[in-house]
Amino acid sequence: MKRPSLAVAANRVFAVATLGALSYSPAAAQGIDYSRLEIKTTDLGQGVYLLNWQGGDSLILVGDDGVLLVDTSVAAMGDKIKAAIGKVSDKPIKLIVNTHAHADHVGANEALAKGGATIVAHANLRDRMAKGFTAFGQAIPPAPPAALPTVIYADAMTLHFDGETVQLFHPPNAHTDSDTLVHFRRANVIHASGTIGGDGGYVFFDMASGGSLAGTIVAEDKMLSLADDKTRIVADEGDPASTEMLRASRDMLVALRTRVQKLIDEGKSEDEAVAAKPTKEFDAQWVHQGNFLTGDAMTRMAYQSLKSARPPTTPNPSGGLPR
């Protein structure tokens, strides 16, 4: 997400706790005045628009009969999202795609689906929302029925909307275990569901929500298989990334995995792995001032993910996920 905080909207604050564990706190969001936040709308072409605000990115596809919305934002931003859509189209929201279960992606589902929109998401997202779960040290209660996806899928799904082909792919255990990569084929735009870092920073994988380093690499490989040199890739927050940046992120993550796994194989503790500075050559590019994802934080995340690894589904030659 965007500087100065990676997680303004999702209540994300990162701290390295005692004993070297990772912990999270909702404190950062307590002082946010959502009434003062503004949404920047950017025309990406072919009827696709980016809605960007301090804390998140949504996408809309505008058609003759209605609007397809990717991610509804936090509940407090629902009216602003609706107003931003209204400046582009007077048509109703017909479809909502949630990319994962964090609050800044599903929080305004109920409000924005009131006009009859169908909510589409991966099965794990509906399961988490229906049962409630814990994210960033905060208990998330079960969502009201009106906020739950009514159409779910397992591995991949294709939507046809106003002449656009919208492909949905689930990368297992990536940013979370409920991710959906959204590919607008005609517009050449991909929503990455948090599987790349916002504004070109290090990428965060939420292990408490089923995320992993290995799965994030699979997700980035899949997006590379879909992309060309003109593809715009939308992260959790910030301006769209290029395919070149996505490739650099994938290469960095692969190198980090190799280095940290070597330290683990040598019997190094987590603190010893951090002291070895396996991200040293990457930090100048990927660490942003004010972002909690420092090189040391990435090393701890990689170490913990690899130590508790549950490998995602074996990738296939087409790029890691079903076509």
Phi, psi and omega in degrees: 000186194272147173297150004275000181229134180287344190216048180303311188280328184266015178060043186257117170230131183255137174217145172271108186278175175299154183068011173077015180276163175263134178222161184224154181217143178278006189298329187297331186274351188295330183263009183285130173256094184296336179295340182266350180282142179243151179257128175263124181255126181236127178281114179265359178095157177058032177084004181258133180232142174265128173253110186244132177221167182292093181130354181184167176229131169239160174236148171231146170244119185262124179238178180293329184257350182170191186233137170257126182247129174257110178075132188260354180077183176289159184304321184292346180260002185303313181295324179291321176298315180298318180295321179295320176297319181299335178284343181257325184211143174264010180275155180286158172285120182260322182228140173236128174249123175264129183273333169193176195274002177294152190300329182283004177242340185232357192299328182257020180307308185299314183294318186276347176265000184301329181282006178106012180294145174269131180260129183241137180195172174290153182301324180294328179294313178300319181297315179296315181295320183290324184265340189083154182200179179247131177221131179056038178075009182241133177285124178259116182289163176303141180281152175296151183307324183292345180267351186278144172301141177254347174237123181234161179220170183255299186249313182205156181204147177239131176248140174247120187218113176052046177083354179262141173261118182249112182261133178248130178231139177257113173270113185298133172052057180255252173297318172218189173264009183237019187289148169229122169276131184245118184246115173269104189293312182294317182282344180061049181232139177235130168268124190271355178056038177079006182272004164232159182282139177295139179057030175077018177269181174303149180269142180256128172245126187270095183295329178295336178254022175090008180281165180201160175294313182300317181292326178294322176297317178300318180298316181293323175298318180298315179297323177297326179290339181265342193263156166235190187286357179248002182291137172260128184245118185265124179269194174298328186197149175104180180292153178302145178267160176267165174298325178299317179293320178300316180296320178297321178296314179300314181297320178297316181295321178296317179295319178298316179301315181298315184291316182289323177297323178297319178295321177296315180297332178278359178085015181288142173285172178299315180296323178292323177296318178298317181296335180285347176054056181293345180261006190310315184284347182265336193299325182299327180273322194256349178264127178247140181303131180088350179272133183291344184276080173279173176299319178296320179296319178297321179297316178297315179299314180297317180300310182295321180294316181289326179292330182249027192300129164241097188305138176291174179309137181304126181294150176257168186298342182281359177129013171106342182220165179299152175279000000 
